[in-house]
Amino acid sequence: MPPLKPHLRSMMKADQVRRLCLCPVCGKLGDEREMVRVGPMGCLAHDRCVFEQLGEGILNLPQEQRVKFTLAAVGPDMMRRLVADAKG
Ligand SMILES: [Zn+2]
């Protein structure tokens, strides 16, 4: 494949940057599609960072945010509660 034209490359880069945002908890970048929206400002943070801050409070988040938590972030016990609560 020939190398990408410069303007195409910059478009791709812009697209990647648009999907990243800074986590207010750990100060690192994350993919906004995978991050959880919390708080009155609606800021996005990593699932593991939100869990670190809120603990069981994540069970009170709206369903569309709760589904973003991963087993790796919250552990099997909280994951079970998230799932069980969603069904009930
Ligand atoms: Zn974070």
PDB file of the backbone (N, CA, C, O) and the ligand in Angstrom, with CONECT records:
HET     ZN  A 101       1
ATOM      1  N   MET A   1       0.833  -1.210   0.000  1.00  0.00           N
ATOM      2  CA  MET A   1       0.000   0.000   0.000  1.00  0.00           C
ATOM      3  C   MET A   1       0.861   1.250   0.000  1.00  0.00           C
ATOM      4  O   MET A   1       1.851   1.320   0.728  1.00  0.00           O
ATOM      5  N   PRO A   2       0.494   2.247  -0.814  1.00  0.00           N
ATOM      6  CA  PRO A   2       1.256   3.520  -0.785  1.00  0.00           C
ATOM      7  C   PRO A   2       1.007   4.240   0.529  1.00  0.00           C
ATOM      8  O   PRO A   2      -0.029   4.053   1.166  1.00  0.00           O
ATOM      9  N   PRO A   3       1.962   5.063   0.927  1.00  0.00           N
ATOM     10  CA  PRO A   3       1.762   5.820   2.184  1.00  0.00           C
ATOM     11  C   PRO A   3       0.575   6.765   2.080  1.00  0.00           C
ATOM     12  O   PRO A   3       0.261   7.248   0.992  1.00  0.00           O
ATOM     13  N   LEU A   4      -0.070   7.026   3.172  1.00  0.00           N
ATOM     14  CA  LEU A   4      -1.226   7.921   3.175  1.00  0.00           C
ATOM     15  C   LEU A   4      -0.810   9.337   2.821  1.00  0.00           C
ATOM     16  O   LEU A   4       0.287   9.782   3.157  1.00  0.00           O
ATOM     17  N   LYS A   5      -1.698  10.032   2.141  1.00  0.00           N
ATOM     18  CA  LYS A   5      -1.428  11.438   1.865  1.00  0.00           C
ATOM     19  C   LYS A   5      -1.487  12.222   3.177  1.00  0.00           C
ATOM     20  O   LYS A   5      -2.238  11.890   4.093  1.00  0.00           O
ATOM     21  N   PRO A   6      -0.672  13.267   3.231  1.00  0.00           N
ATOM     22  CA  PRO A   6      -0.586  14.012   4.511  1.00  0.00           C
ATOM     23  C   PRO A   6      -1.930  14.465   5.052  1.00  0.00           C
ATOM     24  O   PRO A   6      -2.158  14.388   6.259  1.00  0.00           O
ATOM     25  N   HIS A   7      -2.826  14.936   4.193  1.00  0.00           N
ATOM     26  CA  HIS A   7      -4.094  15.454   4.724  1.00  0.00           C
ATOM     27  C   HIS A   7      -4.948  14.327   5.284  1.00  0.00           C
ATOM     28  O   HIS A   7      -5.712  14.532   6.228  1.00  0.00           O
ATOM     29  N   LEU A   8      -4.820  13.136   4.705  1.00  0.00           N
ATOM     30  CA  LEU A   8      -5.563  11.997   5.238  1.00  0.00           C
ATOM     31  C   LEU A   8      -5.034  11.614   6.614  1.00  0.00           C
ATOM     32  O   LEU A   8      -5.797  11.303   7.529  1.00  0.00           O
ATOM     33  N   ARG A   9      -3.728  11.643   6.735  1.00  0.00           N
ATOM     34  CA  ARG A   9      -3.118  11.259   8.003  1.00  0.00           C
ATOM     35  C   ARG A   9      -3.555  12.220   9.110  1.00  0.00           C
ATOM     36  O   ARG A   9      -3.845  11.795  10.228  1.00  0.00           O
ATOM     37  N   SER A  10      -3.599  13.501   8.797  1.00  0.00           N
ATOM     38  CA  SER A  10      -3.987  14.463   9.839  1.00  0.00           C
ATOM     39  C   SER A  10      -5.465  14.314  10.194  1.00  0.00           C
ATOM     40  O   SER A  10      -5.863  14.557  11.333  1.00  0.00           O
ATOM     41  N   MET A  11      -6.281  13.910   9.205  1.00  0.00           N
ATOM     42  CA  MET A  11      -7.683  13.674   9.511  1.00  0.00           C
ATOM     43  C   MET A  11      -7.841  12.504  10.483  1.00  0.00           C
ATOM     44  O   MET A  11      -8.636  12.558  11.421  1.00  0.00           O
ATOM     45  N   MET A  12      -7.071  11.456  10.236  1.00  0.00           N
ATOM     46  CA  MET A  12      -7.154  10.308  11.126  1.00  0.00           C
ATOM     47  C   MET A  12      -6.724  10.681  12.532  1.00  0.00           C
ATOM     48  O   MET A  12      -7.323  10.250  13.517  1.00  0.00           O
ATOM     49  N   LYS A  13      -5.696  11.474  12.609  1.00  0.00           N
ATOM     50  CA  LYS A  13      -5.194  11.874  13.911  1.00  0.00           C
ATOM     51  C   LYS A  13      -6.235  12.715  14.650  1.00  0.00           C
ATOM     52  O   LYS A  13      -6.455  12.540  15.849  1.00  0.00           O
ATOM     53  N   ALA A  14      -6.867  13.626  13.920  1.00  0.00           N
ATOM     54  CA  ALA A  14      -7.889  14.465  14.540  1.00  0.00           C
ATOM     55  C   ALA A  14      -9.031  13.613  15.069  1.00  0.00           C
ATOM     56  O   ALA A  14      -9.593  13.890  16.129  1.00  0.00           O
ATOM     57  N   ASP A  15      -9.366  12.576  14.315  1.00  0.00           N
ATOM     58  CA  ASP A  15     -10.455  11.709  14.739  1.00  0.00           C
ATOM     59  C   ASP A  15     -10.092  10.979  16.017  1.00  0.00           C
ATOM     60  O   ASP A  15     -10.935  10.820  16.900  1.00  0.00           O
ATOM     61  N   GLN A  16      -8.854  10.534  16.128  1.00  0.00           N
ATOM     62  CA  GLN A  16      -8.431   9.832  17.328  1.00  0.00           C
ATOM     63  C   GLN A  16      -8.433  10.759  18.539  1.00  0.00           C
ATOM     64  O   GLN A  16      -8.840  10.369  19.633  1.00  0.00           O
ATOM     65  N   VAL A  17      -7.980  11.971  18.330  1.00  0.00           N
ATOM     66  CA  VAL A  17      -7.917  12.924  19.432  1.00  0.00           C
ATOM     67  C   VAL A  17      -9.317  13.259  19.929  1.00  0.00           C
ATOM     68  O   VAL A  17      -9.533  13.437  21.128  1.00  0.00           O
ATOM     69  N   ARG A  18     -10.269  13.342  18.994  1.00  0.00           N
ATOM     70  CA  ARG A  18     -11.629  13.698  19.352  1.00  0.00           C
ATOM     71  C   ARG A  18     -12.248  12.658  20.279  1.00  0.00           C
ATOM     72  O   ARG A  18     -13.117  12.982  21.088  1.00  0.00           O
ATOM     73  N   ARG A  19     -11.802  11.418  20.164  1.00  0.00           N
ATOM     74  CA  ARG A  19     -12.384  10.353  20.968  1.00  0.00           C
ATOM     75  C   ARG A  19     -11.670  10.168  22.301  1.00  0.00           C
ATOM     76  O   ARG A  19     -12.025   9.291  23.089  1.00  0.00           O
ATOM     77  N   LEU A  20     -10.675  10.991  22.545  1.00  0.00           N
ATOM     78  CA  LEU A  20      -9.960  10.865  23.808  1.00  0.00           C
ATOM     79  C   LEU A  20     -10.342  12.005  24.735  1.00  0.00           C
ATOM     80  O   LEU A  20     -10.569  13.127  24.282  1.00  0.00           O
ATOM     81  N   CYS A  21     -10.414  11.731  26.012  1.00  0.00           N
ATOM     82  CA  CYS A  21     -10.601  12.819  26.949  1.00  0.00           C
ATOM     83  C   CYS A  21      -9.835  12.529  28.228  1.00  0.00           C
ATOM     84  O   CYS A  21      -9.463  11.390  28.510  1.00  0.00           O
ATOM     85  N   LEU A  22      -9.613  13.570  28.980  1.00  0.00           N
ATOM     86  CA  LEU A  22      -8.782  13.480  30.164  1.00  0.00           C
ATOM     87  C   LEU A  22      -9.620  13.055  31.362  1.00  0.00           C
ATOM     88  O   LEU A  22     -10.647  13.664  31.663  1.00  0.00           O
ATOM     89  N   CYS A  23      -9.180  12.022  32.031  1.00  0.00           N
ATOM     90  CA  CYS A  23      -9.877  11.549  33.216  1.00  0.00           C
ATOM     91  C   CYS A  23      -9.539  12.470  34.388  1.00  0.00           C
ATOM     92  O   CYS A  23      -8.363  12.689  34.678  1.00  0.00           O
ATOM     93  N   PRO A  24     -10.555  13.011  35.065  1.00  0.00           N
ATOM     94  CA  PRO A  24     -10.300  13.945  36.171  1.00  0.00           C
ATOM     95  C   PRO A  24      -9.755  13.246  37.411  1.00  0.00           C
ATOM     96  O   PRO A  24      -9.227  13.906  38.306  1.00  0.00           O
ATOM     97  N   VAL A  25      -9.872  11.936  37.477  1.00  0.00           N
ATOM     98  CA  VAL A  25      -9.432  11.206  38.663  1.00  0.00           C
ATOM     99  C   VAL A  25      -7.935  10.903  38.603  1.00  0.00           C
ATOM    100  O   VAL A  25      -7.188  11.233  39.524  1.00  0.00           O
ATOM    101  N   CYS A  26      -7.508  10.275  37.514  1.00  0.00           N
ATOM    102  CA  CYS A  26      -6.106   9.876  37.418  1.00  0.00           C
ATOM    103  C   CYS A  26      -5.295  10.801  36.519  1.00  0.00           C
ATOM    104  O   CYS A  26      -4.068  10.713  36.481  1.00  0.00           O
ATOM    105  N   GLY A  27      -5.984  11.698  35.788  1.00  0.00           N
ATOM    106  CA  GLY A  27      -5.271  12.653  34.956  1.00  0.00           C
ATOM    107  C   GLY A  27      -4.713  12.072  33.682  1.00  0.00           C
ATOM    108  O   GLY A  27      -3.909  12.713  33.005  1.00  0.00           O
ATOM    109  N   LYS A  28      -5.133  10.847  33.340  1.00  0.00           N
ATOM    110  CA  LYS A  28      -4.663  10.237  32.109  1.00  0.00           C
ATOM    111  C   LYS A  28      -5.762  10.257  31.059  1.00  0.00           C
ATOM    112  O   LYS A  28      -6.946  10.399  31.366  1.00  0.00           O
ATOM    113  N   LEU A  29      -5.328  10.109  29.798  1.00  0.00           N
ATOM    114  CA  LEU A  29      -6.291  10.085  28.714  1.00  0.00           C
ATOM    115  C   LEU A  29      -7.002   8.744  28.642  1.00  0.00           C
ATOM    116  O   LEU A  29      -6.438   7.702  28.976  1.00  0.00           O
ATOM    117  N   GLY A  30      -8.240   8.793  28.204  1.00  0.00           N
ATOM    118  CA  GLY A  30      -8.992   7.570  27.986  1.00  0.00           C
ATOM    119  C   GLY A  30      -9.864   7.718  26.761  1.00  0.00           C
ATOM    120  O   GLY A  30     -10.054   8.818  26.242  1.00  0.00           O
ATOM    121  N   ASP A  31     -10.396   6.591  26.303  1.00  0.00           N
ATOM    122  CA  ASP A  31     -11.299   6.586  25.166  1.00  0.00           C
ATOM    123  C   ASP A  31     -12.696   6.933  25.667  1.00  0.00           C
ATOM    124  O   ASP A  31     -13.267   6.207  26.481  1.00  0.00           O
ATOM    125  N   GLU A  32     -13.237   8.028  25.186  1.00  0.00           N
ATOM    126  CA  GLU A  32     -14.512   8.511  25.742  1.00  0.00           C
ATOM    127  C   GLU A  32     -15.656   7.540  25.516  1.00  0.00           C
ATOM    128  O   GLU A  32     -16.657   7.590  26.231  1.00  0.00           O
ATOM    129  N   ARG A  33     -15.525   6.647  24.521  1.00  0.00           N
ATOM    130  CA  ARG A  33     -16.586   5.661  24.299  1.00  0.00           C
ATOM    131  C   ARG A  33     -16.624   4.617  25.402  1.00  0.00           C
ATOM    132  O   ARG A  33     -17.646   3.966  25.619  1.00  0.00           O
ATOM    133  N   GLU A  34     -15.492   4.460  26.105  1.00  0.00           N
ATOM    134  CA  GLU A  34     -15.426   3.443  27.155  1.00  0.00           C
ATOM    135  C   GLU A  34     -15.512   4.052  28.547  1.00  0.00           C
ATOM    136  O   GLU A  34     -15.595   3.337  29.546  1.00  0.00           O
ATOM    137  N   MET A  35     -15.492   5.377  28.602  1.00  0.00           N
ATOM    138  CA  MET A  35     -15.465   6.026  29.906  1.00  0.00           C
ATOM    139  C   MET A  35     -16.880   6.283  30.427  1.00  0.00           C
ATOM    140  O   MET A  35     -17.842   6.361  29.663  1.00  0.00           O
ATOM    141  N   VAL A  36     -16.973   6.411  31.749  1.00  0.00           N
ATOM    142  CA  VAL A  36     -18.275   6.556  32.399  1.00  0.00           C
ATOM    143  C   VAL A  36     -18.525   8.033  32.694  1.00  0.00           C
ATOM    144  O   VAL A  36     -17.647   8.745  33.182  1.00  0.00           O
ATOM    145  N   ARG A  37     -19.740   8.474  32.386  1.00  0.00           N
ATOM    146  CA  ARG A  37     -20.112   9.876  32.621  1.00  0.00           C
ATOM    147  C   ARG A  37     -20.697  10.006  34.015  1.00  0.00           C
ATOM    148  O   ARG A  37     -21.708   9.380  34.333  1.00  0.00           O
ATOM    149  N   VAL A  38     -20.071  10.808  34.834  1.00  0.00           N
ATOM    150  CA  VAL A  38     -20.556  10.975  36.204  1.00  0.00           C
ATOM    151  C   VAL A  38     -20.538  12.437  36.619  1.00  0.00           C
ATOM    152  O   VAL A  38     -19.844  13.267  36.031  1.00  0.00           O
ATOM    153  N   GLY A  39     -21.324  12.726  37.652  1.00  0.00           N
ATOM    154  CA  GLY A  39     -21.275  14.045  38.266  1.00  0.00           C
ATOM    155  C   GLY A  39     -22.086  15.077  37.530  1.00  0.00           C
ATOM    156  O   GLY A  39     -22.476  14.872  36.381  1.00  0.00           O
ATOM    157  N   PRO A  40     -22.346  16.214  38.208  1.00  0.00           N
ATOM    158  CA  PRO A  40     -23.182  17.269  37.632  1.00  0.00           C
ATOM    159  C   PRO A  40     -22.577  17.880  36.375  1.00  0.00           C
ATOM    160  O   PRO A  40     -23.310  18.392  35.529  1.00  0.00           O
ATOM    161  N   MET A  41     -21.254  17.836  36.235  1.00  0.00           N
ATOM    162  CA  MET A  41     -20.615  18.392  35.052  1.00  0.00           C
ATOM    163  C   MET A  41     -20.665  17.404  33.892  1.00  0.00           C
ATOM    164  O   MET A  41     -20.359  17.761  32.755  1.00  0.00           O
ATOM    165  N   GLY A  42     -21.047  16.171  34.177  1.00  0.00           N
ATOM    166  CA  GLY A  42     -21.086  15.164  33.136  1.00  0.00           C
ATOM    167  C   GLY A  42     -19.714  14.810  32.616  1.00  0.00           C
ATOM    168  O   GLY A  42     -19.562  14.464  31.444  1.00  0.00           O
ATOM    169  N   CYS A  43     -18.709  14.893  33.472  1.00  0.00           N
ATOM    170  CA  CYS A  43     -17.364  14.601  33.014  1.00  0.00           C
ATOM    171  C   CYS A  43     -17.162  13.094  32.902  1.00  0.00           C
ATOM    172  O   CYS A  43     -17.816  12.302  33.581  1.00  0.00           O
ATOM    173  N   LEU A  44     -16.245  12.729  32.033  1.00  0.00           N
ATOM    174  CA  LEU A  44     -15.983  11.320  31.773  1.00  0.00           C
ATOM    175  C   LEU A  44     -14.758  10.869  32.542  1.00  0.00           C
ATOM    176  O   LEU A  44     -13.753  11.578  32.602  1.00  0.00           O
ATOM    177  N   ALA A  45     -14.848   9.681  33.132  1.00  0.00           N
ATOM    178  CA  ALA A  45     -13.720   9.108  33.838  1.00  0.00           C
ATOM    179  C   ALA A  45     -13.648   7.611  33.545  1.00  0.00           C
ATOM    180  O   ALA A  45     -14.640   7.002  33.145  1.00  0.00           O
ATOM    181  N   HIS A  46     -12.477   7.026  33.745  1.00  0.00           N
ATOM    182  CA  HIS A  46     -12.320   5.586  33.549  1.00  0.00           C
ATOM    183  C   HIS A  46     -13.258   4.828  34.484  1.00  0.00           C
ATOM    184  O   HIS A  46     -13.548   5.289  35.588  1.00  0.00           O
ATOM    185  N   ASP A  47     -13.722   3.681  34.045  1.00  0.00           N
ATOM    186  CA  ASP A  47     -14.606   2.890  34.908  1.00  0.00           C
ATOM    187  C   ASP A  47     -13.912   2.561  36.225  1.00  0.00           C
ATOM    188  O   ASP A  47     -14.526   2.643  37.289  1.00  0.00           O
ATOM    189  N   ARG A  48     -12.651   2.195  36.161  1.00  0.00           N
ATOM    190  CA  ARG A  48     -11.939   1.844  37.394  1.00  0.00           C
ATOM    191  C   ARG A  48     -11.775   3.062  38.313  1.00  0.00           C
ATOM    192  O   ARG A  48     -11.788   2.926  39.536  1.00  0.00           O
ATOM    193  N   CYS A  49     -11.622   4.244  37.723  1.00  0.00           N
ATOM    194  CA  CYS A  49     -11.465   5.459  38.520  1.00  0.00           C
ATOM    195  C   CYS A  49     -12.786   5.853  39.175  1.00  0.00           C
ATOM    196  O   CYS A  49     -12.804   6.285  40.328  1.00  0.00           O
ATOM    197  N   VAL A  50     -13.880   5.705  38.452  1.00  0.00           N
ATOM    198  CA  VAL A  50     -15.199   6.005  39.010  1.00  0.00           C
ATOM    199  C   VAL A  50     -15.483   5.058  40.176  1.00  0.00           C
ATOM    200  O   VAL A  50     -15.990   5.476  41.217  1.00  0.00           O
ATOM    201  N   PHE A  51     -15.155   3.801  39.994  1.00  0.00           N
ATOM    202  CA  PHE A  51     -15.380   2.821  41.051  1.00  0.00           C
ATOM    203  C   PHE A  51     -14.528   3.150  42.274  1.00  0.00           C
ATOM    204  O   PHE A  51     -14.975   3.005  43.412  1.00  0.00           O
ATOM    205  N   GLU A  52     -13.306   3.591  42.028  1.00  0.00           N
ATOM    206  CA  GLU A  52     -12.410   3.972  43.108  1.00  0.00           C
ATOM    207  C   GLU A  52     -12.995   5.133  43.911  1.00  0.00           C
ATOM    208  O   GLU A  52     -12.865   5.183  45.134  1.00  0.00           O
ATOM    209  N   GLN A  53     -13.640   6.065  43.208  1.00  0.00           N
ATOM    210  CA  GLN A  53     -14.200   7.255  43.850  1.00  0.00           C
ATOM    211  C   GLN A  53     -15.545   6.977  44.510  1.00  0.00           C
ATOM    212  O   GLN A  53     -15.792   7.430  45.627  1.00  0.00           O
ATOM    213  N   LEU A  54     -16.402   6.247  43.838  1.00  0.00           N
ATOM    214  CA  LEU A  54     -17.781   6.089  44.302  1.00  0.00           C
ATOM    215  C   LEU A  54     -18.035   4.793  45.054  1.00  0.00           C
ATOM    216  O   LEU A  54     -18.976   4.709  45.844  1.00  0.00           O
ATOM    217  N   GLY A  55     -17.211   3.788  44.816  1.00  0.00           N
ATOM    218  CA  GLY A  55     -17.458   2.491  45.434  1.00  0.00           C
ATOM    219  C   GLY A  55     -18.839   1.985  45.067  1.00  0.00           C
ATOM    220  O   GLY A  55     -19.191   1.912  43.890  1.00  0.00           O
ATOM    221  N   GLU A  56     -19.631   1.632  46.094  1.00  0.00           N
ATOM    222  CA  GLU A  56     -20.976   1.106  45.833  1.00  0.00           C
ATOM    223  C   GLU A  56     -21.884   2.129  45.173  1.00  0.00           C
ATOM    224  O   GLU A  56     -22.938   1.778  44.644  1.00  0.00           O
ATOM    225  N   GLY A  57     -21.482   3.390  45.201  1.00  0.00           N
ATOM    226  CA  GLY A  57     -22.277   4.447  44.581  1.00  0.00           C
ATOM    227  C   GLY A  57     -22.473   4.239  43.089  1.00  0.00           C
ATOM    228  O   GLY A  57     -23.384   4.819  42.498  1.00  0.00           O
ATOM    229  N   ILE A  58     -21.634   3.423  42.476  1.00  0.00           N
ATOM    230  CA  ILE A  58     -21.814   3.191  41.040  1.00  0.00           C
ATOM    231  C   ILE A  58     -23.129   2.475  40.761  1.00  0.00           C
ATOM    232  O   ILE A  58     -23.635   2.509  39.639  1.00  0.00           O
ATOM    233  N   LEU A  59     -23.679   1.829  41.780  1.00  0.00           N
ATOM    234  CA  LEU A  59     -24.962   1.144  41.601  1.00  0.00           C
ATOM    235  C   LEU A  59     -26.098   2.149  41.404  1.00  0.00           C
ATOM    236  O   LEU A  59     -27.167   1.786  40.913  1.00  0.00           O
ATOM    237  N   ASN A  60     -25.877   3.393  41.777  1.00  0.00           N
ATOM    238  CA  ASN A  60     -26.903   4.430  41.621  1.00  0.00           C
ATOM    239  C   ASN A  60     -26.810   5.168  40.294  1.00  0.00           C
ATOM    240  O   ASN A  60     -27.649   6.016  39.989  1.00  0.00           O
ATOM    241  N   LEU A  61     -25.791   4.846  39.508  1.00  0.00           N
ATOM    242  CA  LEU A  61     -25.648   5.519  38.218  1.00  0.00           C
ATOM    243  C   LEU A  61     -26.718   5.018  37.249  1.00  0.00           C
ATOM    244  O   LEU A  61     -27.235   3.911  37.400  1.00  0.00           O
ATOM    245  N   PRO A  62     -27.044   5.844  36.257  1.00  0.00           N
ATOM    246  CA  PRO A  62     -28.017   5.393  35.247  1.00  0.00           C
ATOM    247  C   PRO A  62     -27.530   4.128  34.541  1.00  0.00           C
ATOM    248  O   PRO A  62     -26.329   3.893  34.401  1.00  0.00           O
ATOM    249  N   GLN A  63     -28.476   3.342  34.112  1.00  0.00           N
ATOM    250  CA  GLN A  63     -28.160   2.071  33.483  1.00  0.00           C
ATOM    251  C   GLN A  63     -27.173   2.215  32.327  1.00  0.00           C
ATOM    252  O   GLN A  63     -26.274   1.387  32.181  1.00  0.00           O
ATOM    253  N   GLU A  64     -27.327   3.255  31.502  1.00  0.00           N
ATOM    254  CA  GLU A  64     -26.459   3.365  30.334  1.00  0.00           C
ATOM    255  C   GLU A  64     -25.001   3.639  30.730  1.00  0.00           C
ATOM    256  O   GLU A  64     -24.084   3.410  29.942  1.00  0.00           O
ATOM    257  N   GLN A  65     -24.801   4.126  31.950  1.00  0.00           N
ATOM    258  CA  GLN A  65     -23.434   4.305  32.433  1.00  0.00           C
ATOM    259  C   GLN A  65     -22.935   3.045  33.135  1.00  0.00           C
ATOM    260  O   GLN A  65     -21.759   2.694  33.049  1.00  0.00           O
ATOM    261  N   ARG A  66     -23.839   2.380  33.822  1.00  0.00           N
ATOM    262  CA  ARG A  66     -23.429   1.165  34.551  1.00  0.00           C
ATOM    263  C   ARG A  66     -22.936   0.064  33.628  1.00  0.00           C
ATOM    264  O   ARG A  66     -22.065  -0.718  34.007  1.00  0.00           O
ATOM    265  N   VAL A  67     -23.488  -0.007  32.409  1.00  0.00           N
ATOM    266  CA  VAL A  67     -23.079  -1.059  31.491  1.00  0.00           C
ATOM    267  C   VAL A  67     -21.637  -0.882  31.016  1.00  0.00           C
ATOM    268  O   VAL A  67     -21.062  -1.798  30.428  1.00  0.00           O
ATOM    269  N   LYS A  68     -21.057   0.280  31.266  1.00  0.00           N
ATOM    270  CA  LYS A  68     -19.685   0.514  30.807  1.00  0.00           C
ATOM    271  C   LYS A  68     -18.644  -0.063  31.749  1.00  0.00           C
ATOM    272  O   LYS A  68     -17.474  -0.181  31.384  1.00  0.00           O
ATOM    273  N   PHE A  69     -19.053  -0.423  32.953  1.00  0.00           N
ATOM    274  CA  PHE A  69     -18.080  -0.979  33.894  1.00  0.00           C
ATOM    275  C   PHE A  69     -17.681  -2.379  33.456  1.00  0.00           C
ATOM    276  O   PHE A  69     -18.507  -3.169  32.998  1.00  0.00           O
ATOM    277  N   THR A  70     -16.394  -2.664  33.607  1.00  0.00           N
ATOM    278  CA  THR A  70     -15.873  -3.965  33.202  1.00  0.00           C
ATOM    279  C   THR A  70     -15.488  -4.772  34.429  1.00  0.00           C
ATOM    280  O   THR A  70     -15.257  -4.230  35.510  1.00  0.00           O
ATOM    281  N   LEU A  71     -15.427  -6.070  34.234  1.00  0.00           N
ATOM    282  CA  LEU A  71     -15.042  -6.975  35.305  1.00  0.00           C
ATOM    283  C   LEU A  71     -13.654  -6.614  35.841  1.00  0.00           C
ATOM    284  O   LEU A  71     -13.404  -6.685  37.045  1.00  0.00           O
ATOM    285  N   ALA A  72     -12.762  -6.229  34.936  1.00  0.00           N
ATOM    286  CA  ALA A  72     -11.402  -5.892  35.341  1.00  0.00           C
ATOM    287  C   ALA A  72     -11.371  -4.682  36.270  1.00  0.00           C
ATOM    288  O   ALA A  72     -10.494  -4.571  37.126  1.00  0.00           O
ATOM    289  N   ALA A  73     -12.336  -3.773  36.095  1.00  0.00           N
ATOM    290  CA  ALA A  73     -12.337  -2.539  36.869  1.00  0.00           C
ATOM    291  C   ALA A  73     -12.975  -2.711  38.246  1.00  0.00           C
ATOM    292  O   ALA A  73     -12.477  -2.172  39.235  1.00  0.00           O
ATOM    293  N   VAL A  74     -14.055  -3.448  38.312  1.00  0.00           N
ATOM    294  CA  VAL A  74     -14.820  -3.480  39.563  1.00  0.00           C
ATOM    295  C   VAL A  74     -14.722  -4.808  40.318  1.00  0.00           C
ATOM    296  O   VAL A  74     -15.105  -4.893  41.485  1.00  0.00           O
ATOM    297  N   GLY A  75     -14.208  -5.842  39.647  1.00  0.00           N
ATOM    298  CA  GLY A  75     -14.098  -7.133  40.309  1.00  0.00           C
ATOM    299  C   GLY A  75     -15.393  -7.920  40.226  1.00  0.00           C
ATOM    300  O   GLY A  75     -16.452  -7.359  39.944  1.00  0.00           O
ATOM    301  N   PRO A  76     -15.306  -9.220  40.473  1.00  0.00           N
ATOM    302  CA  PRO A  76     -16.468 -10.111  40.270  1.00  0.00           C
ATOM    303  C   PRO A  76     -17.653  -9.798  41.182  1.00  0.00           C
ATOM    304  O   PRO A  76     -18.798  -9.915  40.746  1.00  0.00           O
ATOM    305  N   ASP A  77     -17.413  -9.406  42.424  1.00  0.00           N
ATOM    306  CA  ASP A  77     -18.529  -9.170  43.349  1.00  0.00           C
ATOM    307  C   ASP A  77     -19.399  -8.004  42.889  1.00  0.00           C
ATOM    308  O   ASP A  77     -20.622  -8.122  42.802  1.00  0.00           O
ATOM    309  N   MET A  78     -18.743  -6.866  42.592  1.00  0.00           N
ATOM    310  CA  MET A  78     -19.495  -5.686  42.168  1.00  0.00           C
ATOM    311  C   MET A  78     -20.111  -5.902  40.791  1.00  0.00           C
ATOM    312  O   MET A  78     -21.198  -5.404  40.500  1.00  0.00           O
ATOM    313  N   MET A  79     -19.407  -6.645  39.955  1.00  0.00           N
ATOM    314  CA  MET A  79     -19.938  -6.937  38.620  1.00  0.00           C
ATOM    315  C   MET A  79     -21.251  -7.699  38.746  1.00  0.00           C
ATOM    316  O   MET A  79     -22.208  -7.423  38.023  1.00  0.00           O
ATOM    317  N   ARG A  80     -21.293  -8.653  39.662  1.00  0.00           N
ATOM    318  CA  ARG A  80     -22.498  -9.448  39.876  1.00  0.00           C
ATOM    319  C   ARG A  80     -23.639  -8.546  40.343  1.00  0.00           C
ATOM    320  O   ARG A  80     -24.780  -8.693  39.906  1.00  0.00           O
ATOM    321  N   ARG A  81     -23.314  -7.614  41.235  1.00  0.00           N
ATOM    322  CA  ARG A  81     -24.354  -6.712  41.739  1.00  0.00           C
ATOM    323  C   ARG A  81     -24.866  -5.766  40.653  1.00  0.00           C
ATOM    324  O   ARG A  81     -26.058  -5.469  40.582  1.00  0.00           O
ATOM    325  N   LEU A  82     -23.947  -5.300  39.814  1.00  0.00           N
ATOM    326  CA  LEU A  82     -24.350  -4.421  38.705  1.00  0.00           C
ATOM    327  C   LEU A  82     -25.334  -5.155  37.799  1.00  0.00           C
ATOM    328  O   LEU A  82     -26.362  -4.609  37.398  1.00  0.00           O
ATOM    329  N   VAL A  83     -25.000  -6.390  37.489  1.00  0.00           N
ATOM    330  CA  VAL A  83     -25.840  -7.177  36.578  1.00  0.00           C
ATOM    331  C   VAL A  83     -27.161  -7.525  37.238  1.00  0.00           C
ATOM    332  O   VAL A  83     -28.221  -7.407  36.624  1.00  0.00           O
ATOM    333  N   ALA A  84     -27.094  -7.960  38.503  1.00  0.00           N
ATOM    334  CA  ALA A  84     -28.304  -8.361  39.217  1.00  0.00           C
ATOM    335  C   ALA A  84     -29.257  -7.181  39.365  1.00  0.00           C
ATOM    336  O   ALA A  84     -30.470  -7.331  39.221  1.00  0.00           O
ATOM    337  N   ASP A  85     -28.697  -6.000  39.657  1.00  0.00           N
ATOM    338  CA  ASP A  85     -29.513  -4.812  39.839  1.00  0.00           C
ATOM    339  C   ASP A  85     -30.174  -4.388  38.529  1.00  0.00           C
ATOM    340  O   ASP A  85     -31.294  -3.877  38.528  1.00  0.00           O
ATOM    341  N   ALA A  86     -29.480  -4.602  37.425  1.00  0.00           N
ATOM    342  CA  ALA A  86     -30.014  -4.215  36.123  1.00  0.00           C
ATOM    343  C   ALA A  86     -31.240  -5.030  35.769  1.00  0.00           C
ATOM    344  O   ALA A  86     -32.156  -4.550  35.102  1.00  0.00           O
ATOM    345  N   LYS A  87     -31.242  -6.296  36.238  1.00  0.00           N
ATOM    346  CA  LYS A  87     -32.384  -7.151  35.921  1.00  0.00           C
ATOM    347  C   LYS A  87     -33.596  -6.835  36.801  1.00  0.00           C
ATOM    348  O   LYS A  87     -34.743  -6.989  36.384  1.00  0.00           O
ATOM    349  N   GLY A  88     -33.311  -6.389  38.031  1.00  0.00           N
ATOM    350  CA  GLY A  88     -34.401  -6.208  38.975  1.00  0.00           C
ATOM    351  C   GLY A  88     -35.085  -4.972  38.839  1.00  0.00           C
ATOM    352  O   GLY A  88     -36.028  -4.703  39.583  1.00  0.00           O
TER     353      GLY A  88
HETATM  354 ZN    ZN A 101      -8.779   7.571  35.230  1.00  0.00          ZN2+
END
